[in-house]
């Protein structure tokens, strides 16, 4: 929980100073001194998920604290980069500000932070998205990569990466026209998976299962549903229902129930919701 009653109010510069102290070769923290870009990536991912978790649980009380933890990760990376003469925190701020101004010509028409325009009509939103994608395509070309899908990070969770791949492909016209052919594709993939299950080849089963999951993500995209959030919701629903089954079981252990008894408990829990 964030404490707003502390007398001392620290700033971003104080946080950067703290980071330099942690990395001081003589008086710093032994753990922080051992860290590298690669060694803290797992901590960064953990902090991102904790931010998302606080939002998903509507835990706004703790959200500010989790955002602070995530901000510290950026401060950590910038300190490591400064020590190696790669880039500074100021350069991070400068680069992202330039990028956002460049990508929002509908807000900063003259390409400066101070420039502005009149309010936009709702009909302009589609055009804005097209301009956004065109600008990003040009940025990829400027970086020396003309390939449409090149810069989508491999480290993204698989569902998130799938939807980004699909959105990027759709931005250049490679997409189903509406939901129905996507549903038909899912049915097709189910049939192909069933064939491979009967064939017993695990590699081919895994391949077809991947195609099925990819098609399900495509359906979520066409329905404008975040598949990652939808999956988190399904996970929590399953957890809630299973725990309700355990309560119904009482003194008896779940593992002592037969399959039919477990199915009966499951149906009872679902009907009670």
C-alpha positions as CSV (number, residue, x, y, z in Angstrom):
1,X,0.0,0.0,0.0
2,X,1.3,3.4,-0.9
3,X,2.1,5.7,2.1
4,X,1.1,9.3,1.4
5,X,1.8,10.4,5.0
6,X,5.6,10.3,4.9
7,X,7.2,13.7,5.4
8,X,9.9,13.3,2.8
9,X,8.6,13.4,-0.8
10,X,11.2,11.9,-3.1
11,X,11.5,12.6,-6.8
12,X,12.7,10.7,-9.9
13,X,16.1,12.1,-9.4
14,X,16.2,10.8,-5.8
15,X,15.3,7.3,-7.2
16,X,18.2,7.6,-9.7
17,X,20.6,8.6,-7.0
18,X,19.4,5.6,-4.9
19,X,20.1,3.4,-7.9
20,X,23.6,4.8,-8.2
21,X,24.2,4.1,-4.5
22,X,23.1,0.5,-4.9
23,X,25.6,0.1,-7.7
24,X,28.4,1.8,-6.0
25,X,31.4,-0.6,-6.3
26,X,32.6,0.1,-2.7
27,X,29.5,0.9,-0.7
28,X,26.7,-0.6,-2.8
29,X,24.5,-3.6,-2.4
30,X,26.2,-6.9,-3.2
31,X,23.2,-8.4,-4.9
32,X,22.6,-5.3,-7.1
33,X,26.2,-5.1,-8.0
34,X,26.1,-8.7,-9.4
35,X,23.2,-7.9,-11.8
36,X,23.2,-7.5,-15.5
37,X,20.7,-6.8,-18.3
38,X,19.9,-10.5,-18.6
39,X,19.8,-11.3,-14.9
40,X,17.0,-8.9,-14.1
41,X,14.7,-9.6,-17.0
42,X,12.8,-12.3,-15.0
43,X,12.2,-9.7,-12.3
44,X,11.0,-7.2,-14.9
45,X,8.5,-9.7,-16.2
46,X,7.3,-10.5,-12.7
47,X,6.8,-6.8,-12.0
48,X,4.8,-6.4,-15.2
49,X,2.5,-9.3,-14.2
50,X,2.0,-7.9,-10.7
51,X,0.9,-4.6,-12.3
52,X,-1.6,-6.5,-14.5
53,X,-2.7,-8.6,-11.6
54,X,-3.5,-5.5,-9.5
55,X,-5.5,-4.0,-12.4
56,X,-7.4,-7.3,-13.0
57,X,-8.3,-7.5,-9.3
58,X,-9.3,-3.8,-9.3
59,X,-6.7,-3.4,-6.5
60,X,-6.0,0.3,-7.2
61,X,-4.7,0.7,-3.6
62,X,-1.7,-1.5,-4.5
63,X,-1.4,-0.5,-8.2
64,X,0.7,2.6,-7.5
65,X,3.1,0.5,-5.5
66,X,3.4,-2.1,-8.3
67,X,3.9,0.7,-10.8
68,X,6.8,2.0,-8.7
69,X,8.4,-1.5,-8.7
70,X,8.1,-1.5,-12.5
71,X,9.6,2.0,-12.8
72,X,12.5,0.8,-10.7
73,X,13.3,-1.8,-13.3
74,X,13.6,0.9,-15.9
75,X,15.9,2.9,-13.6
76,X,18.0,-0.2,-13.1
77,X,18.4,-0.8,-16.8
78,X,19.3,2.8,-17.5
79,X,21.9,2.7,-14.7
80,X,23.5,-0.4,-16.2
81,X,23.5,1.2,-19.6
82,X,25.1,4.4,-18.3
83,X,27.9,2.4,-16.6
84,X,28.6,0.8,-19.9
85,X,28.4,4.0,-21.9
86,X,25.5,2.8,-23.9
87,X,22.7,5.3,-23.2
88,X,21.3,7.4,-20.4
89,X,18.0,7.8,-18.7
90,X,17.7,11.2,-20.4
91,X,18.1,9.5,-23.7
92,X,15.3,7.0,-22.9
93,X,13.0,10.0,-22.1
94,X,14.1,11.9,-25.2
95,X,13.7,8.9,-27.6
96,X,10.2,7.9,-26.4
97,X,9.0,11.5,-26.5
98,X,10.3,12.0,-30.1
99,X,8.7,8.7,-31.1
100,X,5.3,9.5,-29.6
101,X,5.2,13.0,-31.2
102,X,6.1,11.4,-34.5
103,X,3.4,8.7,-34.2
104,X,0.7,11.2,-33.3
105,X,0.6,13.8,-36.1
106,X,-3.1,14.1,-35.4
107,X,-2.2,15.6,-31.9
108,X,1.1,17.3,-32.8
109,X,0.5,18.4,-36.4
110,X,3.8,20.4,-36.7
111,X,5.9,17.6,-35.1
112,X,6.6,19.6,-32.0
113,X,5.5,19.0,-28.4
114,X,3.9,22.5,-28.3
115,X,1.8,22.2,-31.5
116,X,-1.8,21.3,-31.3
117,X,-5.0,21.0,-33.4
118,X,-8.7,21.2,-33.0
119,X,-10.7,18.2,-31.7
120,X,-11.1,15.4,-34.1
121,X,-14.3,13.7,-35.4
122,X,-15.1,10.1,-34.5
123,X,-14.9,9.3,-38.2
124,X,-11.1,10.1,-38.2
125,X,-10.2,7.2,-35.8
126,X,-9.9,4.6,-38.6
127,X,-7.7,6.9,-40.6
128,X,-5.5,7.6,-37.5
129,X,-5.0,3.8,-37.0
130,X,-3.9,3.6,-40.7
131,X,-1.5,6.5,-40.3
132,X,-0.1,4.9,-37.1
133,X,0.7,1.6,-38.9
134,X,2.2,3.5,-41.9
135,X,4.5,5.4,-39.5
136,X,5.5,2.2,-37.8
137,X,6.2,0.6,-41.2
138,X,8.5,3.5,-42.1
139,X,10.3,3.2,-38.7
140,X,11.0,-0.5,-39.5
141,X,12.4,0.5,-42.9
142,X,14.5,3.2,-41.3
143,X,15.9,0.5,-39.0
144,X,16.9,-1.6,-42.0
145,X,14.1,-4.1,-41.8
146,X,11.3,-4.1,-44.4
147,X,9.8,-7.4,-43.1
148,X,6.4,-6.8,-41.7
149,X,6.6,-9.2,-38.7
150,X,10.3,-8.8,-37.9
151,X,10.2,-6.6,-34.7
152,X,7.6,-8.5,-32.7
153,X,9.5,-9.8,-29.7
154,X,10.0,-13.5,-29.3
155,X,9.8,-13.2,-25.5
156,X,6.2,-12.1,-25.5
157,X,3.7,-14.6,-24.0
158,X,2.5,-16.8,-26.8
159,X,-1.1,-15.5,-26.9
160,X,0.1,-11.9,-26.9
161,X,2.6,-12.6,-29.6
162,X,0.0,-14.4,-31.7
163,X,-2.4,-11.5,-31.6
164,X,0.4,-9.0,-32.5
165,X,1.5,-11.1,-35.4
166,X,-2.1,-11.3,-36.7
167,X,-2.7,-7.6,-36.2
168,X,0.5,-6.7,-38.1
169,X,-0.4,-9.1,-41.0
170,X,-4.0,-7.6,-41.0
171,X,-2.5,-4.1,-41.3
172,X,-1.2,-5.0,-44.8
173,X,-4.4,-6.7,-45.9
174,X,-3.8,-10.3,-44.9
175,X,-6.9,-11.1,-42.9
176,X,-10.3,-12.8,-42.9
177,X,-13.1,-10.4,-43.9
178,X,-15.3,-11.2,-40.9
179,X,-15.8,-13.7,-38.0
180,X,-17.6,-16.5,-39.8
181,X,-14.6,-17.8,-41.8
182,X,-12.5,-17.7,-38.6
183,X,-15.1,-20.0,-36.9
184,X,-15.0,-22.3,-39.9
185,X,-11.2,-22.3,-39.7
186,X,-11.4,-23.4,-36.0
187,X,-13.7,-26.2,-36.9
188,X,-11.3,-27.3,-39.7
189,X,-8.4,-27.2,-37.3
190,X,-10.3,-29.4,-34.8
191,X,-10.9,-32.0,-37.5
192,X,-7.2,-32.0,-38.4
193,X,-6.2,-32.3,-34.7
194,X,-8.6,-35.2,-34.3
195,X,-7.0,-37.0,-37.2
196,X,-3.6,-36.6,-35.7
197,X,-4.8,-37.7,-32.3
198,X,-6.0,-41.0,-33.9
199,X,-2.7,-41.3,-35.7
200,X,-0.7,-41.0,-32.5
201,X,2.2,-38.9,-33.7
202,X,2.8,-36.4,-30.9
203,X,4.8,-33.9,-33.0
204,X,2.0,-33.7,-35.5
205,X,-0.6,-33.4,-32.7
206,X,1.4,-30.5,-31.2
207,X,1.6,-28.8,-34.6
208,X,-2.2,-29.1,-35.2
209,X,-2.9,-28.0,-31.6
210,X,-0.8,-24.9,-32.2
211,X,-2.8,-24.2,-35.3
212,X,-6.0,-24.5,-33.3
213,X,-4.9,-22.2,-30.6
214,X,-3.6,-19.7,-33.2
215,X,-7.1,-19.8,-34.8
216,X,-8.8,-19.2,-31.5
217,X,-6.6,-16.1,-30.9
218,X,-7.7,-15.0,-34.4
219,X,-11.3,-15.4,-33.3
220,X,-10.7,-13.3,-30.2
221,X,-9.1,-10.6,-32.3
222,X,-12.1,-10.4,-34.6
223,X,-14.5,-10.3,-31.6
224,X,-12.3,-7.6,-30.1
225,X,-11.6,-9.7,-27.0
226,X,-8.2,-9.8,-25.4
227,X,-7.3,-13.5,-25.5
228,X,-4.8,-13.2,-22.6
229,X,-7.4,-11.5,-20.4
230,X,-10.0,-14.0,-21.5
231,X,-7.7,-16.9,-20.5
232,X,-6.9,-15.3,-17.2
233,X,-10.7,-15.1,-16.6
234,X,-11.1,-18.7,-17.5
235,X,-8.3,-19.7,-15.1
236,X,-9.8,-17.8,-12.2
237,X,-13.3,-19.3,-13.0
238,X,-11.8,-22.8,-13.0
239,X,-10.0,-22.1,-9.7
240,X,-13.2,-20.7,-8.1
241,X,-15.3,-23.7,-9.2
242,X,-12.7,-26.3,-8.1
243,X,-12.4,-24.7,-4.7
244,X,-16.2,-24.8,-4.4
245,X,-16.0,-28.5,-5.2
246,X,-13.5,-29.0,-2.4
247,X,-15.9,-27.3,0.0
248,X,-18.8,-29.5,-1.1
249,X,-16.6,-32.6,-0.6
250,X,-16.3,-31.6,3.0
251,X,-14.2,-34.2,5.0
252,X,-13.8,-36.4,2.0
253,X,-10.8,-35.8,-0.3
254,X,-11.3,-35.0,-3.9
255,X,-9.0,-37.8,-5.0
256,X,-11.4,-40.3,-3.3
257,X,-14.3,-39.4,-5.6
258,X,-15.0,-41.4,-8.8
259,X,-15.0,-39.6,-12.1
260,X,-18.8,-39.7,-12.2
261,X,-19.0,-38.2,-8.7
262,X,-16.6,-35.5,-9.6
263,X,-18.6,-34.6,-12.7
264,X,-21.7,-34.4,-10.5
265,X,-20.0,-32.1,-8.0
266,X,-18.8,-29.9,-10.9
267,X,-22.3,-29.6,-12.3
268,X,-23.6,-28.7,-8.9
269,X,-21.1,-25.9,-8.5
270,X,-21.9,-24.5,-12.0
271,X,-25.6,-24.5,-11.3
272,X,-25.1,-22.7,-8.0
273,X,-23.3,-19.8,-9.7
